[in-house]
Amino acid sequence: MAQENQTDYGPAVPPQAAEKTEHGVTHVRKAAEEFGSAAGAAADEYMGRAEGVLDDALHRVRSFQDDSKQYVRENPTKAVFTALGVGFVLSLIFRR
């Protein structure tokens, strides 16, 4: 009797819906790949800019360091008294 009560309603999902779903999945995968490649290109661009900024900063620091060394070699007395003055002022600031 159980077999007599069962009726055949056909497939649970119509073929058109399955095709549209497959097309949608393909479209989403393609969009995800395009988004990933665009994000990678943007990341590479920003990485290049960051490297340029870092190189520029390192060059400036090295230049400042070289200039400082040259100044101390030419004016050792001024450099010592300047360092003592800066140390004294910092000690007054941090003491409070």
C-alpha positions in Angstrom: 0.0 0.0 0.0 2.8 2.4 0.6 3.7 2.1 -3.0 0.2 2.9 -4.1 0.2 6.2 -2.1 3.5 7.4 -3.6 3.0 9.6 -6.6 5.7 10.7 -8.9 6.1 14.5 -8.8 9.2 14.6 -11.0 12.6 16.0 -10.1 12.8 18.1 -7.0 14.6 20.9 -8.9 13.6 21.9 -12.4 16.4 21.6 -15.0 16.2 25.3 -15.7 16.9 26.1 -12.1 19.9 23.7 -12.0 21.3 25.4 -15.1 20.9 28.9 -13.7 22.5 27.8 -10.5 25.5 26.4 -12.3 25.7 29.6 -14.4 25.6 31.6 -11.2 28.3 29.5 -9.5 30.5 30.0 -12.6 29.9 33.7 -12.6 30.7 34.0 -8.9 34.0 32.0 -9.3 35.0 34.2 -12.2 34.3 37.4 -10.2 36.2 36.0 -7.3 39.2 35.3 -9.5 39.1 38.8 -11.0 38.8 40.4 -7.5 41.7 38.4 -6.3 43.9 39.4 -9.2 42.9 43.1 -8.7 43.6 42.9 -5.0 47.0 41.3 -5.7 47.9 44.1 -8.2 46.9 46.8 -5.7 48.9 45.1 -3.0 52.0 44.9 -5.2 51.6 48.6 -6.1 51.4 49.7 -2.4 54.3 47.4 -1.6 56.4 49.1 -4.2 55.4 52.5 -2.8 56.2 51.4 0.7 59.6 50.2 -0.3 60.3 53.5 -2.0 59.3 55.4 1.1 61.5 53.1 3.3 64.5 53.5 1.1 64.1 57.3 1.1 63.8 57.3 4.9 66.9 55.1 5.3 68.8 57.4 3.0 67.8 60.5 5.0 68.7 58.8 8.3 72.1 57.8 7.0 72.8 61.2 5.7 71.8 62.8 9.0 74.0 60.3 10.8 77.0 61.1 8.5 76.4 64.9 8.9 76.3 64.5 12.7 79.5 62.5 12.8 81.2 65.1 10.7 79.9 68.0 12.9 81.2 66.2 16.1 84.6 65.7 14.5 84.9 69.3 13.5 83.4 70.7 16.8 84.1 68.3 19.7 83.7 70.9 22.4 80.4 72.2 21.2 79.1 68.6 20.8 80.0 67.7 24.3 78.5 70.8 25.9 75.4 70.4 23.7 75.0 66.8 24.9 75.5 67.9 28.5 72.8 70.6 28.1 70.3 68.2 26.5 70.9 65.7 29.2 70.4 68.3 31.9 67.1 69.5 30.4 65.9 65.9 30.0 66.8 65.1 33.6 64.8 68.1 34.8 61.8 67.0 32.6 61.8 63.4 33.7 62.4 64.2 37.4 59.0 65.8 37.7 
